[in-house]
Amino acid sequence: MPQLILLLLFAAIVWIGYRKFVADAEKLARRQQDVRRQQETGTQGTLVKDPVTGEYRLKKPE
């Protein structure tokens, strides 16, 4: 029985690590795609509207 619990615990840790890896890879791919798109169009960034002041500012890198 303890072996089964350890196996399930190990499987859960591996699954969480895998999901984190995939999420980070997708985030990196999105960031690289944004940079490539900015270089192609010659833009300097993306504007986002501040909901409080209503002003537009450059989007901060995540």
N, CA, C and O atoms as a Tinker XYZ file with bonds, in Angstrom:
   248  protein
     1  N      0.813000   -1.202000    0.000000    73     2
     2  CA     0.000000    0.000000    0.000000    64     1     3
     3  C      0.859000    1.271000    0.000000    63     2     4     5
     4  O      0.537000    2.205000   -0.735000    81     3
     5  N      1.943000    1.347000    0.795000    73     3     6
     6  CA     2.760000    2.566000    0.754000    64     5     7
     7  C      3.387000    2.792000   -0.624000    63     6     8     9
     8  O      3.586000    3.935000   -1.036000    81     7
     9  N      3.699000    1.703000   -1.335000    73     7    10
    10  CA     4.275000    1.846000   -2.664000    64     9    11
    11  C      3.265000    2.507000   -3.618000    63    10    12    13
    12  O      3.642000    3.325000   -4.457000    81    11
    13  N      2.000000    2.149000   -3.485000    73    11    14
    14  CA     0.963000    2.728000   -4.328000    64    13    15
    15  C      0.812000    4.217000   -4.043000    63    14    16    17
    16  O      0.666000    5.015000   -4.970000    81    15
    17  N      0.845000    4.593000   -2.781000    73    15    18
    18  CA     0.735000    6.002000   -2.405000    64    17    19
    19  C      1.926000    6.783000   -2.948000    63    18    20    21
    20  O      1.757000    7.876000   -3.488000    81    19
    21  N      3.127000    6.232000   -2.807000    73    19    22
    22  CA     4.307000    6.908000   -3.335000    64    21    23
    23  C      4.255000    7.012000   -4.859000    63    22    24    25
    24  O      4.649000    8.030000   -5.426000    81    23
    25  N      3.775000    5.972000   -5.514000    73    23    26
    26  CA     3.648000    6.004000   -6.965000    64    25    27
    27  C      2.649000    7.076000   -7.399000    63    26    28    29
    28  O      2.911000    7.817000   -8.347000    81    27
    29  N      1.520000    7.163000   -6.722000    73    27    30
    30  CA     0.524000    8.178000   -7.046000    64    29    31
    31  C      1.061000    9.583000   -6.773000    63    30    32    33
    32  O      0.808000   10.505000   -7.549000    81    31
    33  N      1.793000    9.747000   -5.685000    73    31    34
    34  CA     2.394000   11.035000   -5.364000    64    33    35
    35  C      3.410000   11.423000   -6.432000    63    34    36    37
    36  O      3.432000   12.569000   -6.880000    81    35
    37  N      4.243000   10.485000   -6.837000    73    35    38
    38  CA     5.228000   10.735000   -7.886000    64    37    39
    39  C      4.539000   11.097000   -9.198000    63    38    40    41
    40  O      4.964000   12.024000   -9.887000    81    39
    41  N      3.477000   10.369000   -9.546000    73    39    42
    42  CA     2.744000   10.641000  -10.789000    64    41    43
    43  C      2.127000   12.040000  -10.752000    63    42    44    45
    44  O      2.138000   12.745000  -11.761000    81    43
    45  N      1.594000   12.445000   -9.610000    73    43    46
    46  CA     1.008000   13.776000   -9.481000    64    45    47
    47  C      2.073000   14.858000   -9.651000    63    46    48    49
    48  O      1.833000   15.869000  -10.312000    81    47
    49  N      3.246000   14.648000   -9.059000    73    47    50
    50  CA     4.333000   15.626000   -9.179000    64    49    51
    51  C      4.804000   15.723000  -10.627000    63    50    52    53
    52  O      5.052000   16.819000  -11.129000    81    51
    53  N      4.927000   14.592000  -11.290000    73    51    54
    54  CA     5.336000   14.587000  -12.700000    64    53    55
    55  C      4.294000   15.305000  -13.552000    63    54    56    57
    56  O      4.653000   16.083000  -14.436000    81    55
    57  N      3.018000   15.058000  -13.301000    73    55    58
    58  CA     1.948000   15.689000  -14.071000    64    57    59
    59  C      1.957000   17.203000  -13.884000    63    58    60    61
    60  O      1.822000   17.952000  -14.851000    81    59
    61  N      2.116000   17.648000  -12.647000    73    59    62
    62  CA     2.163000   19.085000  -12.373000    64    61    63
    63  C      3.380000   19.716000  -13.053000    63    62    64    65
    64  O      3.278000   20.804000  -13.620000    81    63
    65  N      4.511000   19.047000  -12.998000    73    63    66
    66  CA     5.714000   19.543000  -13.667000    64    65    67
    67  C      5.539000   19.613000  -15.171000    63    66    68    69
    68  O      5.984000   20.568000  -15.808000    81    67
    69  N      4.901000   18.620000  -15.734000    73    67    70
    70  CA     4.652000   18.604000  -17.175000    64    69    71
    71  C      3.744000   19.758000  -17.584000    63    70    72    73
    72  O      4.021000   20.445000  -18.567000    81    71
    73  N      2.669000   19.976000  -16.844000    73    71    74
    74  CA     1.739000   21.065000  -17.153000    64    73    75
    75  C      2.448000   22.420000  -17.047000    63    74    76    77
    76  O      2.217000   23.304000  -17.871000    81    75
    77  N      3.304000   22.585000  -16.042000    73    75    78
    78  CA     4.060000   23.828000  -15.881000    64    77    79
    79  C      5.001000   24.024000  -17.070000    63    78    80    81
    80  O      5.124000   25.135000  -17.586000    81    79
    81  N      5.662000   22.955000  -17.505000    73    79    82
    82  CA     6.566000   23.028000  -18.643000    64    81    83
    83  C      5.817000   23.436000  -19.904000    63    82    84    85
    84  O      6.286000   24.296000  -20.649000    81    83
    85  N      4.663000   22.832000  -20.153000    73    83    86
    86  CA     3.874000   23.143000  -21.337000    64    85    87
    87  C      3.380000   24.592000  -21.285000    63    86    88    89
    88  O      3.412000   25.292000  -22.298000    81    87
    89  N      2.932000   25.039000  -20.131000    73    87    90
    90  CA     2.455000   26.416000  -19.998000    64    89    91
    91  C      3.590000   27.406000  -20.263000    63    90    92    93
    92  O      3.390000   28.410000  -20.947000    81    91
    93  N      4.771000   27.131000  -19.729000    73    91    94
    94  CA     5.917000   28.013000  -19.961000    64    93    95
    95  C      6.330000   28.012000  -21.426000    63    94    96    97
    96  O      6.688000   29.058000  -21.968000    81    95
    97  N      6.283000   26.856000  -22.071000    73    95    98
    98  CA     6.641000   26.768000  -23.487000    64    97    99
    99  C      5.651000   27.554000  -24.347000    63    98   100   101
   100  O      6.056000   28.231000  -25.292000    81    99
   101  N      4.374000   27.470000  -24.031000    73    99   102
   102  CA     3.369000   28.226000  -24.784000    64   101   103
   103  C      3.544000   29.722000  -24.577000    63   102   104   105
   104  O      3.403000   30.503000  -25.519000    81   103
   105  N      3.849000   30.123000  -23.351000    73   103   106
   106  CA     4.068000   31.537000  -23.048000    64   105   107
   107  C      5.283000   32.065000  -23.815000    63   106   108   109
   108  O      5.242000   33.168000  -24.361000    81   107
   109  N      6.348000   31.292000  -23.856000    73   107   110
   110  CA     7.549000   31.684000  -24.584000    64   109   111
   111  C      7.276000   31.770000  -26.082000    63   110   112   113
   112  O      7.749000   32.694000  -26.744000    81   111
   113  N      6.527000   30.827000  -26.616000    73   111   114
   114  CA     6.198000   30.843000  -28.040000    64   113   115
   115  C      5.356000   32.070000  -28.384000    63   114   116   117
   116  O      5.573000   32.703000  -29.417000    81   115
   117  N      4.394000   32.408000  -27.519000    73   115   118
   118  CA     3.579000   33.600000  -27.738000    64   117   119
   119  C      4.435000   34.858000  -27.730000    63   118   120   121
   120  O      4.265000   35.739000  -28.572000    81   119
   121  N      5.356000   34.937000  -26.774000    73   119   122
   122  CA     6.225000   36.104000  -26.665000    64   121   123
   123  C      7.109000   36.235000  -27.901000    63   122   124   125
   124  O      7.286000   37.336000  -28.424000    81   123
   125  N      7.665000   35.116000  -28.372000    73   123   126
   126  CA     8.506000   35.153000  -29.570000    64   125   127
   127  C      7.688000   35.536000  -30.802000    63   126   128   129
   128  O      8.179000   36.245000  -31.680000    81   127
   129  N      6.455000   35.072000  -30.867000    73   127   130
   130  CA     5.597000   35.419000  -31.990000    64   129   131
   131  C      5.283000   36.916000  -31.966000    63   130   132   133
   132  O      5.269000   37.555000  -33.018000    81   131
   133  N      5.032000   37.479000  -30.799000    73   131   134
   134  CA     4.779000   38.914000  -30.690000    64   133   135
   135  C      5.996000   39.725000  -31.118000    63   134   136   137
   136  O      5.859000   40.726000  -31.823000    81   135
   137  N      7.186000   39.300000  -30.696000    73   135   138
   138  CA     8.409000   40.004000  -31.067000    64   137   139
   139  C      8.621000   39.930000  -32.572000    63   138   140   141
   140  O      8.972000   40.930000  -33.198000    81   139
   141  N      8.412000   38.760000  -33.158000    73   139   142
   142  CA     8.573000   38.599000  -34.600000    64   141   143
   143  C      7.587000   39.484000  -35.353000    63   142   144   145
   144  O      7.945000   40.126000  -36.340000    81   143
   145  N      6.340000   39.515000  -34.880000    73   143   146
   146  CA     5.316000   40.338000  -35.521000    64   145   147
   147  C      5.672000   41.819000  -35.416000    63   146   148   149
   148  O      5.469000   42.573000  -36.367000    81   147
   149  N      6.207000   42.245000  -34.254000    73   147   150
   150  CA     6.609000   43.640000  -34.086000    64   149   151
   151  C      7.760000   43.993000  -35.016000    63   150   152   153
   152  O      7.794000   45.098000  -35.557000    81   151
   153  N      8.696000   43.084000  -35.211000    73   151   154
   154  CA     9.812000   43.342000  -36.109000    64   153   155
   155  C      9.343000   43.423000  -37.558000    63   154   156   157
   156  O      9.852000   44.236000  -38.330000    81   155
   157  N      8.384000   42.593000  -37.929000    73   155   158
   158  CA     7.874000   42.610000  -39.301000    64   157   159
   159  C      7.145000   43.910000  -39.607000    63   158   160   161
   160  O      7.290000   44.460000  -40.699000    81   159
   161  N      6.363000   44.406000  -38.654000    73   159   162
   162  CA     5.556000   45.596000  -38.899000    64   161   163
   163  C      6.264000   46.875000  -38.507000    63   162   164   165
   164  O      5.831000   47.962000  -38.890000    81   163
   165  N      7.346000   46.767000  -37.749000    73   163   166
   166  CA     8.084000   47.959000  -37.342000    64   165   167
   167  C      7.472000   48.684000  -36.154000    63   166   168   169
   168  O      7.825000   49.833000  -35.887000    81   167
   169  N      6.569000   48.040000  -35.443000    73   167   170
   170  CA     5.964000   48.675000  -34.275000    64   169   171
   171  C      6.907000   48.609000  -33.085000    63   170   172   173
   172  O      7.865000   47.835000  -33.077000    81   171
   173  N      6.626000   49.426000  -32.085000    73   171   174
   174  CA     7.469000   49.454000  -30.902000    64   173   175
   175  C      6.806000   48.820000  -29.694000    63   174   176   177
   176  O      7.402000   48.785000  -28.617000    81   175
   177  N      5.609000   48.325000  -29.842000    73   175   178
   178  CA     4.919000   47.677000  -28.732000    64   177   179
   179  C      3.418000   47.691000  -28.943000    63   178   180   181
   180  O      2.920000   48.154000  -29.969000    81   179
   181  N      2.709000   47.177000  -27.955000    73   179   182
   182  CA     1.262000   47.118000  -28.008000    64   181   183
   183  C      0.687000   48.076000  -26.981000    63   182   184   185
   184  O      1.133000   48.105000  -25.835000    81   183
   185  N     -0.297000   48.855000  -27.387000    73   183   186
   186  CA    -0.937000   49.782000  -26.463000    64   185   187
   187  C     -2.101000   49.098000  -25.757000    63   186   188   189
   188  O     -2.883000   48.378000  -26.377000    81   187
   189  N     -2.203000   49.335000  -24.446000    73   187   190
   190  CA    -3.329000   48.842000  -23.664000    64   189   191
   191  C     -3.934000   50.020000  -22.911000    63   190   192   193
   192  O     -3.224000   50.930000  -22.483000    81   191
   193  N     -5.231000   49.991000  -22.759000    73   191   194
   194  CA    -5.933000   51.085000  -22.091000    64   193   195
   195  C     -5.979000   50.836000  -20.590000    63   194   196   197
   196  O     -6.357000   49.754000  -20.140000    81   195
   197  N     -5.590000   51.848000  -19.821000    73   195   198
   198  CA    -5.667000   51.776000  -18.364000    64   197   199
   199  C     -7.119000   52.001000  -17.973000    63   198   200   201
   200  O     -7.670000   53.063000  -18.265000    81   199
   201  N     -7.764000   51.022000  -17.311000    73   199   202
   202  CA    -9.191000   51.170000  -16.997000    64   201   203
   203  C     -9.487000   52.292000  -16.005000    63   202   204   205
   204  O    -10.598000   52.824000  -15.994000    81   203
   205  N     -8.524000   52.656000  -15.182000    73   203   206
   206  CA    -8.763000   53.683000  -14.172000    64   205   207
   207  C     -8.677000   55.079000  -14.780000    63   206   208   209
   208  O     -9.586000   55.892000  -14.609000    81   207
   209  N     -7.578000   55.356000  -15.494000    73   207   210
   210  CA    -7.359000   56.700000  -16.023000    64   209   211
   211  C     -7.865000   56.870000  -17.447000    63   210   212   213
   212  O     -8.114000   57.995000  -17.880000    81   211
   213  N     -8.022000   55.766000  -18.187000    73   211   214
   214  CA    -8.458000   55.846000  -19.567000    64   213   215
   215  C     -7.331000   56.156000  -20.534000    63   214   216   217
   216  O     -7.576000   56.329000  -21.727000    81   215
   217  N     -6.097000   56.229000  -20.043000    73   215   218
   218  CA    -4.949000   56.516000  -20.895000    64   217   219
   219  C     -4.409000   55.221000  -21.496000    63   218   220   221
   220  O     -4.544000   54.137000  -20.928000    81   219
   221  N     -3.798000   55.375000  -22.654000    73   219   222
   222  CA    -3.158000   54.238000  -23.303000    64   221   223
   223  C     -1.676000   54.240000  -22.968000    63   222   224   225
   224  O     -1.020000   55.282000  -22.989000    81   223
   225  N     -1.159000   53.055000  -22.658000    73   223   226
   226  CA     0.250000   52.889000  -22.332000    64   225   227
   227  C      0.796000   51.658000  -23.044000    63   226   228   229
   228  O      0.037000   50.792000  -23.476000    81   227
   229  N      2.111000   51.589000  -23.160000    73   227   230
   230  CA     2.717000   50.393000  -23.741000    64   229   231
   231  C      2.509000   49.204000  -22.816000    63   230   232   233
   232  O      2.622000   49.326000  -21.596000    81   231
   233  N      2.207000   48.067000  -23.400000    73   231   234
   234  CA     2.008000   46.849000  -22.637000    64   233   235
   235  C      3.335000   46.413000  -22.024000    63   234   236   237
   236  O      4.351000   46.345000  -22.716000    81   235
   237  N      3.325000   46.123000  -20.750000    73   235   238
   238  CA     4.526000   45.688000  -20.063000    64   237   239
   239  C      4.788000   44.206000  -20.360000    63   238   240   241
   240  O      3.852000   43.409000  -20.412000    81   239
   241  N      6.049000   43.842000  -20.554000    73   239   242
   242  CA     6.348000   42.422000  -20.772000    64   241   243
   243  C      6.001000   41.615000  -19.529000    63   242   244   245
   244  O      6.184000   42.074000  -18.402000    81   243
   245  N      5.502000   40.417000  -19.751000    73   243   246
   246  CA     5.075000   39.578000  -18.619000    64   245   247
   247  C      6.214000   38.869000  -17.983000    63   246   248
   248  O      6.019000   38.127000  -17.021000    81   247
